[in-house]
Amino acid sequence: MHGTFYYQCLDNSLEPDWWIRDNWHGSYCRGDDPEEQRFVEEEMNRSIDLDALARSVPNQQVAAQLYTASLMAITVDTDAERRYLAELASKLKLEPQVVAYLHQVMGLT
């Protein structure tokens, strides 16, 4: 169940950076499992609803993991990426101290 959360969050975090998203998508879709390839294609072509994603997160631990997955997926060097992370943190109801800690742990401070 959490795999879908992580995938959706990761895919959404790549949206501001199309070059990374397209290359990640290409490498991920090279697998042999047609069902997995179909799932990835469908997810990549669908815009994510951050509100729905946030509502489906069962607890703050998973919320922090999803936020960290986004941090790992992108290089936070554009305003679009910073806005996405701020919106994600807000919708996941992550405390500012938690967000700062996650950035520190990931070496982004």
Buried (B, 14 or more C-beta within 10 A) or exposed (E): EEEEBBBBBBBBBBBBBEEBBEEBBEEBBEEEEEEEBEBBEEBBEEEBEBEEBBEEBEEEEBBBBBBBBBBEBBEBEEEEBEEBBEEBBEBBEBEEEBBEBBBEEEEEE
